[in-house]
Amino acid sequence: MIEQRTGVALMAYGTPRTRDEILPYYTDIRRGRAPTDEQLGNLIMRYEAIAPAGGDILSPLAQRTEAQRDGLQTALDAAAPGEFHVVLGLKHAAPMIESAVDELAEQGFQRIVAMVLAPHFSSFSIGQYLGRVSARAEPHGIEVVGIESWATEPAYIDFIARDLAARLVTMPTDTKVLFTAHSLPQRIVDAGDRYPDELRATAQAVAERVGLAESSQWAIAWQSAGRTPEPWLGPDILQVIDDLATSENDHGHQRGVLVSACGFVADHLEVLYDLDIEAAARAGAHGLAFDRTACVNDDPAVMAALAQRVIAGR
């Protein structure tokens, strides 16, 4: 039976749900190479630091991602009733991207719109997700349309700008806004990848909406770099916080750091630990006020906007 509706492969990074899933998850990230005891212990420590009290769940990311899937389906049903079916595919955890494509193939879908729950295109990230969908779909004869970027989607910019403006009111007058995304190996950018330009486009759009001047009031920083010998994109947010603390303050009043982690669209380890714990502690050690903007998660307005992109890409 040929399915007349359009399949939607909504993709995300994935996360271990319980402590027992951390080792296979980390091994998959390392392309089948098991981590050392030290590496595994460090990751376990980080997950346990953000784990809700009680129960076995380590991170809210799985639940957040499923809510985003449901939110996109709801928005599509409202805009185009009965025309789309959303399935979730993860890069490093079940259900894997390939399983999502297989599910759509078994149901008879002939066309897939593929979207990643990340706004900024990189061949190293979103390019790989879309490539995996296409590779799995080809033997089934399924056509794939990939959505590469939504870095300047108005609803996404509005969400960040509103929250950022509200938080700035509570921060010291001398506060620096740092727009962040996950760092990537420098070699990716040296090869011509547009990832830094994508992040800058988001930052500039938000800054213009809020009325921030570049350099004096906002800057870009990178975070959560991989623990590998090769260089990664910088400056790292912790270094930027250190530099802000040692810079001159002619006004003599308290200063602050407000992070907009716009490269992340759900609460997870890189936000709840790397920012809320590690970066906040670094700022606090320097006497800097610290805050960060909220993640999109399953915000209905953003999900509705992404649904329109899916419809347009059909």
C-alpha positions in Angstrom: 0.0 0.0 0.0 1.3 3.4 -1.0 1.0 6.0 1.7 -0.3 9.3 0.3 0.8 11.4 3.3 4.3 12.8 3.6 6.6 11.3 6.2 8.6 13.6 8.4 11.9 12.4 9.9 12.5 14.7 12.9 16.1 14.1 14.1 18.1 14.9 17.2 21.3 13.9 18.9 19.9 11.6 21.5 20.8 10.9 25.2 21.2 8.0 27.6 18.0 7.8 29.7 19.5 5.8 32.5 23.0 5.1 33.9 23.2 1.7 32.2 22.8 3.4 28.8 25.7 5.8 29.2 28.4 3.3 28.1 26.7 2.2 24.9 25.8 5.8 24.1 29.3 7.1 24.7 30.7 4.2 22.6 28.4 5.0 19.8 29.6 8.7 19.9 33.2 7.4 19.7 32.3 5.3 16.6 32.4 2.0 18.4 35.5 2.6 20.5 34.7 2.1 24.2 35.7 5.1 26.4 38.4 4.7 29.1 37.3 4.3 32.7 38.3 8.0 33.3 36.3 9.2 30.4 33.3 7.2 31.3 33.5 8.3 34.9 33.6 11.9 34.0 30.5 11.6 31.8 28.7 9.8 34.5 29.6 12.5 37.0 28.2 15.2 34.7 24.9 13.3 34.1 24.5 12.6 37.8 25.0 16.3 38.5 21.9 17.3 36.4 19.8 14.2 37.3 16.5 15.0 38.9 16.2 13.8 42.5 14.8 10.3 42.8 14.2 7.9 39.9 16.6 6.5 37.3 16.3 9.2 34.6 19.5 11.1 34.1 18.5 13.9 31.6 15.3 15.5 30.5 16.4 15.6 26.9 14.6 12.4 25.8 11.4 13.7 27.2 12.0 17.1 25.7 12.7 15.7 22.3 9.6 13.5 22.3 7.6 16.6 23.3 9.1 18.4 20.3 8.0 15.6 18.0 4.5 15.7 19.4 4.5 19.5 19.2 5.5 19.4 15.5 2.8 16.7 14.8 0.2 18.8 16.5 1.2 21.9 14.5 1.1 20.0 11.2 -2.3 18.5 12.1 -3.6 22.0 12.7 -2.2 23.5 9.5 -2.6 20.5 7.2 -4.9 17.9 8.8 -4.1 14.3 7.9 -1.2 15.1 5.5 1.9 14.4 7.6 3.2 11.8 9.9 6.2 12.6 12.2 8.6 10.0 13.4 11.7 10.6 15.6 15.2 9.5 14.7 18.2 9.9 16.9 21.9 10.0 16.0 23.3 8.2 19.1 20.4 6.5 20.8 17.3 4.6 20.1 15.3 5.1 18.0 18.1 5.6 15.5 17.7 7.6 12.3 17.8 4.4 10.2 15.0 2.9 12.3 12.8 6.0 11.7 13.3 5.7 7.9 12.6 2.0 8.0 9.4 2.7 10.0 8.2 5.1 7.3 9.1 2.7 4.5 7.2 -0.1 6.2 4.1 2.2 6.3 4.4 2.9 2.6 5.6 6.4 2.6 7.2 7.6 -0.7 8.4 11.0 0.4 10.2 12.2 3.5 10.8 15.7 4.7 13.9 15.5 7.0 14.5 18.1 9.7 17.0 18.3 12.5 16.3 19.8 15.9 19.2 22.2 15.5 19.0 25.6 13.7 22.5 26.0 12.3 23.8 24.0 9.4 27.1 22.3 9.4 28.3 19.5 7.1 29.7 17.9 10.3 26.3 17.9 12.1 23.1 18.5 10.1 24.8 17.4 6.9 25.5 14.0 8.5 21.9 13.6 9.7 20.5 14.4 6.3 23.0 12.1 4.7 21.9 9.2 6.9 18.3 9.7 6.0 19.0 9.7 2.3 21.3 6.7 2.5 18.6 4.7 4.3 15.8 5.9 2.1 17.4 5.2 -1.3 17.0 1.4 -1.3 13.4 1.9 -0.5 12.9 4.3 -3.4 11.8 7.1 -1.1 12.4 10.7 -2.1 14.0 12.9 0.7 13.7 16.6 1.0 16.1 18.0 3.6 15.7 21.2 5.6 19.2 22.4 6.2 18.8 25.5 8.3 16.4 27.6 10.3 19.0 29.9 11.8 16.9 33.1 11.3 13.4 31.6 11.5 11.4 34.6 12.8 9.5 32.6 15.6 12.8 31.3 16.8 14.4 34.7 16.8 11.3 36.1 18.6 11.5 33.5 21.3 15.1 34.2 22.1 14.8 38.0 21.9 11.8 38.2 24.2 13.4 36.0 26.9 16.8 37.8 26.5 15.2 41.2 26.8 13.3 40.2 29.9 16.4 38.8 31.6 18.5 41.8 30.8 16.2 43.9 32.9 17.2 41.9 36.0 21.0 41.9 35.2 23.6 44.6 36.0 23.8 47.5 33.6 27.3 46.3 32.5 26.3 42.9 31.3 27.8 41.1 28.3 25.5 38.9 26.2 27.2 35.8 24.8 25.6 33.8 22.0 26.8 30.2 22.1 26.7 27.0 20.2 28.4 23.6 20.3 32.0 23.9 19.2 33.3 21.9 16.2 36.8 20.9 15.1 38.6 23.8 13.6 39.3 21.7 10.5 35.6 21.7 9.6 35.6 25.4 9.3 38.9 25.6 7.6 37.4 23.4 4.9 34.8 26.1 4.2 31.9 25.0 6.5 29.3 27.8 7.0 28.5 26.9 10.7 30.1 30.0 12.3 28.2 32.2 9.8 24.9 30.5 10.7 25.5 31.2 14.4 26.4 34.8 13.7 23.2 35.3 11.6 21.1 34.2 14.6 23.1 36.4 17.0 22.8 39.4 14.8 19.1 39.0 14.3 18.5 38.7 18.0 20.8 41.6 18.9 19.1 43.9 16.4 15.7 43.0 17.9 16.9 43.7 21.4 19.0 46.7 20.5 22.5 45.4 21.5 25.7 46.8 20.0 28.2 44.2 18.8 31.5 43.9 20.7 30.5 46.3 23.5 27.3 44.5 24.4 27.4 41.1 22.8 29.8 38.6 21.4 30.0 35.0 20.2 31.5 32.2 22.2 31.7 28.4 21.8 31.2 25.7 24.3 31.3 22.0 25.0 34.3 21.3 22.8 35.2 17.6 22.4 38.0 16.2 24.4 40.3 15.5 21.5 43.9 16.6 20.7 42.9 18.6 17.6 41.9 22.3 17.9 38.2 23.2 18.2 36.4 26.4 17.4 36.9 29.2 20.0 37.0 31.3 22.0 35.6 28.9 24.6 32.9 30.4 26.9 34.9 29.8 30.0 37.9 31.7 28.6 35.6 34.5 27.6 34.2 34.7 31.1 37.8 34.8 32.5 38.7 37.6 30.1 35.6 39.6 31.0 36.5 39.4 34.7 39.9 40.8 34.1 38.9 43.5 31.7 38.7 47.1 32.9 35.5 48.3 34.5 35.6 52.1 34.5 32.2 52.4 35.9 33.0 50.7 39.2 29.7 48.7 39.4 28.8 45.0 39.2 29.0 43.3 35.9 27.3 40.3 34.5 27.2 37.6 31.8 24.0 36.6 30.1 24.3 33.5 27.9 22.0 32.8 25.0 22.7 29.2 24.1 21.0 29.6 20.8 22.7 26.6 19.2 20.7 24.3 21.6 16.9 24.0 21.4 16.3 21.6 24.3 17.4 21.3 27.9 20.3 18.8 28.1 23.8 18.2 29.3 25.5 21.0 27.4 23.0 23.5 28.9 22.2 22.1 32.3 25.8 21.2 33.2 28.2 23.1 30.9 26.3 26.4 31.4 24.1 26.2 34.5 26.8 24.5 36.6 30.3 25.0 35.1 30.0 28.4 33.4 27.8 29.8 36.3 30.5 28.7 38.8 33.2 30.3 36.7 31.3 33.6 36.6 30.5 33.4 40.3 34.2 32.8 41.2 34.9 36.1 39.4 32.0 38.0 41.1 30.1 38.2 37.8 26.3 37.9 37.8 25.2 35.1 35.6 22.1 34.0 33.7 21.1 32.2 30.5 18.1 32.4 28.2 15.5 29.5 28.1 15.7 26.8 25.5 13.0 26.5 22.9 12.0 23.0 23.9 8.4 22.5 22.5 7.3 26.1 22.4 4.1 26.1 20.3 5.0 29.2 18.2 8.3 27.7 17.2 6.8 24.3 16.5 4.2 25.9 14.3 6.9 27.8 12.4 8.8 24.6 11.9 5.6 22.9 10.7 5.3 25.6 8.0 8.8 24.9 6.8 7.9 21.2 6.6 4.8 22.0 4.6 6.8 24.3 2.3 9.4 21.6 1.7 6.9 18.9 0.9 
